[in-house]
Amino acid sequence: MERDVVANGVRLRITEEGQGPLVILCHGWPELRQSWSRQLPAVAAAGFRAVAPDLRGFGDSEAPGDIGAYSIFHLVGDLVALAHALGEERAILVGHDFGAHLVWNAALLRPDAFPAMAAMSVPYRPRSSLPTLEALRRAGFGEYYWHYLQAPGVAEAELERDVDATFRRFFHTGSGDAPDTGDAMLRVAPGSGMLDGTMDPGRPPGWLTATDFAVYVDAFRRTGFRGGLNWYRNIDRNWELTAAWHRARVRQPALFIAGTRDVVIRAPIGARALAQLRESVPGLTACVMIEGGGHWIQQERASEVNSALVSFLQEVRCTIC
């Protein structure tokens, strides 16, 4: 079932299925609630109430115009308010990509509301001693795509020029199907664009249905990319806002899932975070690495992800009942 819910003053479009303890599934960038289309039935069949929202700034949900309205406090506040709007005080969180970053932070900020969580593709990284973008520069990643996405209008112009091609390139190059090009997809050289590090196969990936691909293209043609990009434009502001959680660890029961060919965890920053994950997340119950899987793991390898996710949810059901 699809419907609108007002949470934290923002209208969010959700898809929900099933009855039982609440599980909120948070998509990444550039994605939508559609990215969970193969998880929702599996989670519901396991006896949970599965809810996937288009998050603030995406798809059919409201997109505030102010960049400052996309801080981590706003985004975590949306999840707290969404649970309340659905009649619940607590929820298990599941997140992929920037949605994983969101649920890691939600676990830190509101452990009472989110007693367990699963993250995919992006390992938890404790807050650094320097502002995030400067820390990346000093580590030799001055051309990281996060820097490129900061200037309003620049990435929008590139990505919206041909939305169909943008998604063909992102989905193919970030998947386990693409040739190994190192972390080229994550770096943007001066004078280049983000798509310059990607490859266009000329067709959508075989692991994505034509319907799902069309949903992405149609939605981003209509809305543009700005809402989701504003999440990235708060990266350094989030560093300032979360000073009280410096070096904090995630202690709730947690599951991590990633593909072995995911560029995020193969690049130095992600690889380091993955190696330190059991230290930074003492509650980690399992780290599931899916051989040959790429970045879009819940869509590329739905059955394997569903198996690991449902098993974890059953283990932590008691934390929310």
Secondary structure, DSSP 8 states (H G I E B T S, - for coil): -EEEEEETTEEEEEEEE--SSEEEEE--TT--GGGGTTTHHHHHHTT-EEEEE--TTSTTS---S-GGGGSHHHHHHHHHHHHHHTT-S--EEEEETHHHHHHHHHHHH-TTT---EEEESS------SS-HHHHHHHTT-TTBHHHHTTSTTHHHHHHHSSHHHHHHHHHHHTSTTS---TTGGGB--TT--GGGGS---SS--TTS-HHHHHHHHHHHHHH-SHHHHHHHTTHHHHHHHTGGGTT----S-EEEEEETT-HHHHSHHHHHHHHTHHHH-TTEEEEEEETT--SSHHHHTHHHHHHHHHHHHHHHGGGT-
